[in-house]
Amino acid sequence: MIHILFTLKGCDRKVIDNQYLVEQSVSIAATVSNSILLAISSHKFQPQGVTCVGLLAESHISVHTWPEVSVAVCDIFTCGTETRPMDAALHLKAAFNAEDIDFTVVDRANVRDL
């Protein structure tokens, strides 16, 4: 079980403030990560910003955007040996035209020991 927490900096403000494009990017990220997208929910804030969560059979993908500073804060949590969460993170970086990605990878395999 891998959990990637990441911040995308220098994003295209128009892309990350577009609810449809953010949803589409999360949907494609689920496919890229070899995960099954069960549902997607999003909200467009006024005057700006989008929050989007993709519910995966393997866990979730979330995106929270701040277009005023060209930033998207995201996480991808996947279970299973066949998923590729880093591929999904890199897809979101490309989809949002981000200049930089700052990430932390957390191995959540020990949750089974609880």
TIRO-2110 file (N, C-alpha, C; in Angstrom, 1 decimal):
// TIRO-2110
0.8, -1.2, 0.0, N, 1, A
0.0, 0.0, 0.0, CA, 1, A
0.9, 1.2, 0.0, C, 1, A
0.7, 2.0, -1.0, N, 2, A
1.5, 3.2, -1.2, CA, 2, A
0.7, 4.5, -1.1, C, 2, A
1.1, 5.5, -0.4, N, 3, A
0.4, 6.7, -0.3, CA, 3, A
1.4, 7.8, -0.7, C, 3, A
1.0, 8.5, -1.8, N, 4, A
1.9, 9.6, -2.3, CA, 4, A
1.2, 10.9, -2.0, C, 4, A
1.9, 11.8, -1.2, N, 5, A
1.4, 13.1, -0.9, CA, 5, A
2.2, 14.1, -1.7, C, 5, A
1.6, 14.9, -2.5, N, 6, A
2.4, 15.8, -3.4, CA, 6, A
1.8, 17.2, -3.6, C, 6, A
2.6, 18.1, -3.9, N, 7, A
2.2, 19.5, -4.3, CA, 7, A
2.8, 19.8, -5.6, C, 7, A
1.9, 20.2, -6.5, N, 8, A
2.2, 20.6, -7.9, CA, 8, A
2.3, 22.1, -7.9, C, 8, A
3.4, 22.6, -8.3, N, 9, A
3.7, 24.1, -8.3, CA, 9, A
3.8, 24.6, -9.7, C, 9, A
3.4, 25.9, -9.9, N, 10, A
3.5, 26.4, -11.2, CA, 10, A
2.5, 25.9, -12.2, C, 10, A
1.4, 25.5, -11.7, N, 11, A
0.3, 24.9, -12.6, CA, 11, A
-0.3, 26.0, -13.5, C, 11, A
-0.9, 25.5, -14.5, N, 12, A
-1.7, 26.4, -15.4, CA, 12, A
-3.0, 26.8, -14.7, C, 12, A
-3.1, 28.0, -14.3, N, 13, A
-4.3, 28.5, -13.5, CA, 13, A
-5.6, 28.2, -14.2, C, 13, A
-5.7, 28.3, -15.5, N, 14, A
-7.0, 28.0, -16.1, CA, 14, A
-7.4, 26.6, -16.0, C, 14, A
-6.4, 25.7, -16.1, N, 15, A
-6.7, 24.2, -16.0, CA, 15, A
-7.1, 23.9, -14.6, C, 15, A
-6.4, 24.3, -13.6, N, 16, A
-6.7, 23.9, -12.2, CA, 16, A
-7.9, 24.6, -11.7, C, 16, A
-8.4, 25.6, -12.4, N, 17, A
-9.7, 26.3, -12.0, CA, 17, A
-10.9, 25.8, -12.8, C, 17, A
-10.7, 24.8, -13.6, N, 18, A
-11.7, 24.2, -14.4, CA, 18, A
-12.2, 22.9, -13.8, C, 18, A
-13.4, 22.8, -13.3, N, 19, A
-13.9, 21.6, -12.6, CA, 19, A
-13.9, 20.4, -13.5, C, 19, A
-14.3, 20.6, -14.8, N, 20, A
-14.4, 19.5, -15.7, CA, 20, A
-13.0, 19.0, -16.0, C, 20, A
-12.0, 19.9, -16.2, N, 21, A
-10.6, 19.4, -16.5, CA, 21, A
-10.0, 18.7, -15.4, C, 21, A
-10.3, 19.2, -14.1, N, 22, A
-9.7, 18.5, -13.0, CA, 22, A
-10.3, 17.1, -12.8, C, 22, A
-11.7, 17.0, -13.0, N, 23, A
-12.3, 15.7, -12.9, CA, 23, A
-11.8, 14.8, -14.0, C, 23, A
-11.6, 15.2, -15.2, N, 24, A
-11.1, 14.4, -16.3, CA, 24, A
-9.7, 14.0, -16.0, C, 24, A
-8.9, 14.8, -15.4, N, 25, A
-7.5, 14.5, -15.1, CA, 25, A
-7.4, 13.4, -14.0, C, 25, A
-8.3, 13.5, -13.0, N, 26, A
-8.4, 12.5, -11.9, CA, 26, A
-8.8, 11.2, -12.5, C, 26, A
-9.8, 11.2, -13.4, N, 27, A
-10.3, 10.0, -14.0, CA, 27, A
-9.2, 9.3, -14.8, C, 27, A
-8.5, 10.0, -15.6, N, 28, A
-7.3, 9.5, -16.4, CA, 28, A
-6.2, 9.0, -15.4, C, 28, A
-6.0, 9.7, -14.4, N, 29, A
-5.0, 9.3, -13.4, CA, 29, A
-5.3, 7.9, -12.8, C, 29, A
-6.6, 7.7, -12.6, N, 30, A
-7.0, 6.4, -12.0, CA, 30, A
-6.7, 5.3, -13.0, C, 30, A
-6.9, 5.5, -14.3, N, 31, A
-6.6, 4.5, -15.3, CA, 31, A
-5.1, 4.3, -15.4, C, 31, A
-4.4, 5.4, -15.4, N, 32, A
-2.9, 5.4, -15.5, CA, 32, A
-2.3, 4.6, -14.4, C, 32, A
-2.9, 4.7, -13.2, N, 33, A
-2.4, 4.0, -12.0, CA, 33, A
-2.8, 2.5, -12.0, C, 33, A
-3.6, 2.1, -13.0, N, 34, A
-4.1, 0.7, -13.0, CA, 34, A
-5.1, 0.5, -11.9, C, 34, A
-5.9, 1.5, -11.6, N, 35, A
-6.9, 1.4, -10.5, CA, 35, A
-8.3, 1.4, -11.1, C, 35, A
-9.2, 1.0, -10.3, N, 36, A
-10.6, 1.0, -10.8, CA, 36, A
-11.3, 2.2, -10.1, C, 36, A
-11.8, 3.2, -11.0, N, 37, A
-12.5, 4.4, -10.5, CA, 37, A
-14.0, 4.0, -10.2, C, 37, A
-14.4, 4.1, -8.9, N, 38, A
-15.7, 3.7, -8.5, CA, 38, A
-16.7, 4.9, -8.6, C, 38, A
-16.2, 6.1, -8.3, N, 39, A
-17.0, 7.3, -8.3, CA, 39, A
-16.0, 8.5, -8.3, C, 39, A
-16.6, 9.7, -8.7, N, 40, A
-15.8, 10.9, -8.6, CA, 40, A
-16.7, 12.0, -8.1, C, 40, A
-16.2, 12.8, -7.3, N, 41, A
-17.0, 13.9, -6.7, CA, 41, A
-16.1, 15.2, -6.7, C, 41, A
-16.7, 16.3, -7.1, N, 42, A
-15.9, 17.5, -7.1, CA, 42, A
-16.8, 18.7, -6.7, C, 42, A
-16.1, 19.8, -6.4, N, 43, A
-16.8, 21.1, -6.1, CA, 43, A
-16.0, 22.2, -6.6, C, 43, A
-16.6, 23.2, -7.3, N, 44, A
-16.0, 24.4, -7.8, CA, 44, A
-16.3, 25.5, -6.8, C, 44, A
-15.2, 26.1, -6.2, N, 45, A
-15.4, 27.2, -5.3, CA, 45, A
-15.4, 28.5, -6.0, C, 45, A
-16.0, 29.5, -5.4, N, 46, A
-16.1, 30.9, -5.9, CA, 46, A
-15.3, 31.7, -5.0, C, 46, A
-14.4, 32.6, -5.4, N, 47, A
-14.2, 32.9, -6.8, CA, 47, A
-13.3, 31.9, -7.6, C, 47, A
-12.6, 31.0, -6.9, N, 48, A
-11.7, 30.1, -7.6, CA, 48, A
-11.4, 28.9, -6.8, C, 48, A
-10.9, 27.9, -7.5, N, 49, A
-10.5, 26.7, -6.8, CA, 49, A
-11.4, 25.5, -7.0, C, 49, A
-10.8, 24.3, -7.0, N, 50, A
-11.6, 23.1, -7.2, CA, 50, A
-11.1, 22.0, -6.3, C, 50, A
-12.0, 21.3, -5.7, N, 51, A
-11.6, 20.1, -4.9, CA, 51, A
-12.3, 18.9, -5.7, C, 51, A
-11.5, 17.8, -5.8, N, 52, A
-12.0, 16.7, -6.5, CA, 52, A
-11.4, 15.4, -5.9, C, 52, A
-12.3, 14.4, -5.7, N, 53, A
-11.9, 13.2, -5.1, CA, 53, A
-12.4, 12.0, -6.0, C, 53, A
-11.4, 11.2, -6.3, N, 54, A
-11.8, 10.0, -7.1, CA, 54, A
-11.7, 8.8, -6.1, C, 54, A
-12.9, 8.1, -5.9, N, 55, A
-13.0, 7.0, -5.1, CA, 55, A
-12.5, 5.8, -5.9, C, 55, A
-11.5, 5.1, -5.4, N, 56, A
-10.9, 3.9, -6.2, CA, 56, A
-11.3, 2.7, -5.4, C, 56, A
-11.4, 1.6, -6.1, N, 57, A
-11.5, 0.3, -5.5, CA, 57, A
-10.3, 0.0, -4.6, C, 57, A
-9.2, 0.6, -5.0, N, 58, A
-7.9, 0.5, -4.3, CA, 58, A
-7.7, 1.6, -3.2, C, 58, A
-8.5, 2.6, -3.2, N, 59, A
-8.5, 3.7, -2.2, CA, 59, A
-9.0, 5.0, -2.8, C, 59, A
-8.0, 6.0, -3.0, N, 60, A
-8.5, 7.3, -3.5, CA, 60, A
-7.4, 8.1, -4.2, C, 60, A
-7.9, 9.1, -4.9, N, 61, A
-7.1, 10.2, -5.4, CA, 61, A
-7.8, 11.5, -5.1, C, 61, A
-7.0, 12.4, -4.5, N, 62, A
-7.7, 13.7, -4.2, CA, 62, A
-6.8, 14.9, -4.7, C, 62, A
-7.5, 15.9, -5.2, N, 63, A
-6.9, 17.1, -5.7, CA, 63, A
-7.6, 18.3, -5.1, C, 63, A
-6.8, 19.3, -4.6, N, 64, A
-7.3, 20.5, -4.1, CA, 64, A
-6.5, 21.7, -4.7, C, 64, A
-7.2, 22.6, -5.4, N, 65, A
-6.4, 23.6, -6.2, CA, 65, A
-6.6, 25.0, -5.6, C, 65, A
-5.5, 25.7, -5.8, N, 66, A
-5.4, 27.2, -5.5, CA, 66, A
-4.9, 27.9, -6.7, C, 66, A
-5.8, 28.2, -7.7, N, 67, A
-5.3, 28.8, -8.9, CA, 67, A
-4.7, 30.2, -8.7, C, 67, A
-5.0, 30.9, -7.6, N, 68, A
-4.5, 32.2, -7.4, CA, 68, A
-2.9, 32.2, -7.1, C, 68, A
-2.5, 31.0, -6.7, N, 69, A
-1.0, 30.8, -6.5, CA, 69, A
-0.5, 29.7, -7.4, C, 69, A
-1.3, 29.2, -8.4, N, 70, A
-0.8, 28.2, -9.3, CA, 70, A
-0.4, 26.8, -8.7, C, 70, A
-1.1, 26.4, -7.6, N, 71, A
-0.8, 25.3, -6.8, CA, 71, A
-1.9, 24.3, -6.8, C, 71, A
-1.6, 23.0, -6.8, N, 72, A
-2.5, 21.9, -6.6, CA, 72, A
-1.9, 21.0, -5.5, C, 72, A
-2.6, 20.7, -4.5, N, 73, A
-2.1, 19.8, -3.4, CA, 73, A
-2.9, 18.5, -3.6, C, 73, A
-2.2, 17.4, -3.7, N, 74, A
-2.9, 16.1, -4.0, CA, 74, A
-2.4, 15.0, -3.2, C, 74, A
-3.1, 13.9, -3.2, N, 75, A
-2.6, 12.6, -2.7, CA, 75, A
-3.3, 11.5, -3.5, C, 75, A
-2.5, 10.4, -3.5, N, 76, A
-2.9, 9.2, -4.2, CA, 76, A
-2.6, 8.0, -3.2, C, 76, A
-3.6, 7.3, -2.9, N, 77, A
-3.4, 6.1, -2.0, CA, 77, A
-3.9, 4.9, -2.7, C, 77, A
-3.1, 3.9, -2.9, N, 78, A
-3.5, 2.7, -3.6, CA, 78, A
-3.0, 1.5, -2.8, C, 78, A
-3.8, 0.4, -2.9, N, 79, A
-3.5, -0.9, -2.4, CA, 79, A
-3.3, -1.8, -3.6, C, 79, A
-2.7, -2.9, -3.3, N, 80, A
-2.5, -3.9, -4.3, CA, 80, A
-1.1, -3.9, -5.0, C, 80, A
-0.7, -5.0, -5.6, N, 81, A
0.6, -5.1, -6.1, CA, 81, A
0.6, -4.6, -7.6, C, 81, A
-0.5, -4.4, -8.2, N, 82, A
-0.6, -4.1, -9.6, CA, 82, A
-0.8, -2.6, -9.9, C, 82, A
-1.0, -1.8, -8.8, N, 83, A
-1.2, -0.3, -9.0, CA, 83, A
0.1, 0.4, -9.2, C, 83, A
0.0, 1.6, -9.9, N, 84, A
1.1, 2.4, -10.2, CA, 84, A
0.8, 3.9, -9.8, C, 84, A
0.8, 4.2, -8.5, N, 85, A
0.4, 5.5, -8.1, CA, 85, A
1.3, 6.6, -8.6, C, 85, A
2.6, 6.3, -8.7, N, 86, A
3.6, 7.4, -9.1, CA, 86, A
3.2, 7.8, -10.6, C, 86, A
2.8, 6.8, -11.4, N, 87, A
2.4, 7.2, -12.8, CA, 87, A
1.3, 8.1, -12.8, C, 87, A
0.3, 7.9, -11.8, N, 88, A
-0.8, 8.8, -11.7, CA, 88, A
-0.4, 10.2, -11.3, C, 88, A
0.5, 10.3, -10.3, N, 89, A
1.0, 11.6, -9.9, CA, 89, A
1.7, 12.3, -11.0, C, 89, A
2.5, 11.6, -11.8, N, 90, A
3.2, 12.3, -12.9, CA, 90, A
2.2, 12.7, -14.0, C, 90, A
1.1, 11.9, -14.2, N, 91, A
0.1, 12.3, -15.1, CA, 91, A
-0.6, 13.6, -14.7, C, 91, A
-0.9, 13.7, -13.4, N, 92, A
-1.5, 15.0, -12.9, CA, 92, A
-0.5, 16.2, -13.1, C, 92, A
0.8, 15.9, -12.9, N, 93, A
1.7, 17.0, -13.1, CA, 93, A
1.7, 17.5, -14.6, C, 93, A
1.6, 16.5, -15.5, N, 94, A
1.6, 16.9, -16.9, CA, 94, A
0.2, 17.5, -17.3, C, 94, A
-0.9, 17.0, -16.8, N, 95, A
-2.2, 17.5, -17.1, CA, 95, A
-2.4, 18.9, -16.6, C, 95, A
-1.8, 19.2, -15.5, N, 96, A
-1.9, 20.6, -14.9, CA, 96, A
-0.8, 21.5, -15.4, C, 96, A
0.0, 21.0, -16.3, N, 97, A
1.2, 21.8, -16.8, CA, 97, A
2.0, 22.4, -15.7, C, 97, A
2.2, 21.6, -14.6, N, 98, A
3.0, 22.0, -13.5, CA, 98, A
4.5, 22.1, -13.8, C, 98, A
5.1, 23.1, -13.2, N, 99, A
6.5, 23.2, -13.4, CA, 99, A
7.3, 22.4, -12.5, C, 99, A
6.7, 22.0, -11.3, N, 100, A
7.5, 21.3, -10.3, CA, 100, A
6.5, 20.4, -9.5, C, 100, A
7.1, 19.3, -9.0, N, 101, A
6.4, 18.4, -8.1, CA, 101, A
7.2, 18.2, -6.8, C, 101, A
6.6, 18.3, -5.7, N, 102, A
7.3, 18.0, -4.4, CA, 102, A
6.5, 16.9, -3.8, C, 102, A
7.1, 15.7, -3.5, N, 103, A
6.3, 14.6, -3.1, CA, 103, A
7.0, 13.9, -2.0, C, 103, A
6.1, 13.2, -1.2, N, 104, A
6.5, 12.2, -0.2, CA, 104, A
5.8, 10.9, -0.4, C, 104, A
6.5, 9.8, -0.4, N, 105, A
5.9, 8.5, -0.6, CA, 105, A
5.9, 7.8, 0.8, C, 105, A
4.8, 7.4, 1.2, N, 106, A
4.6, 6.7, 2.5, CA, 106, A
4.2, 5.2, 2.2, C, 106, A
4.9, 4.3, 2.8, N, 107, A
4.5, 2.9, 2.7, CA, 107, A
3.6, 2.6, 3.8, C, 107, A
2.3, 2.3, 3.4, N, 108, A
1.3, 2.0, 4.4, CA, 108, A
1.1, 0.5, 4.6, C, 108, A
2.0, -0.3, 4.2, N, 109, A
1.9, -1.7, 4.3, CA, 109, A
1.7, -2.2, 5.8, C, 109, A
2.3, -1.4, 6.7, N, 110, A
2.2, -1.8, 8.1, CA, 110, A
0.8, -1.6, 8.7, C, 110, A
-0.2, -1.0, 8.0, N, 111, A
-1.5, -0.9, 8.5, CA, 111, A
-2.2, -2.3, 8.7, C, 111, A
-1.7, -3.3, 8.0, N, 112, A
-2.2, -4.6, 8.2, CA, 112, A
-1.8, -5.2, 9.6, C, 112, A
-0.8, -4.6, 10.2, N, 113, A
-0.3, -5.0, 11.5, CA, 113, A
-1.1, -4.5, 12.7, C, 113, A
-2.0, -3.5, 12.4, N, 114, A
-2.8, -2.8, 13.5, CA, 114, A
-3.8, -3.7, 14.0, C, 114, A
END
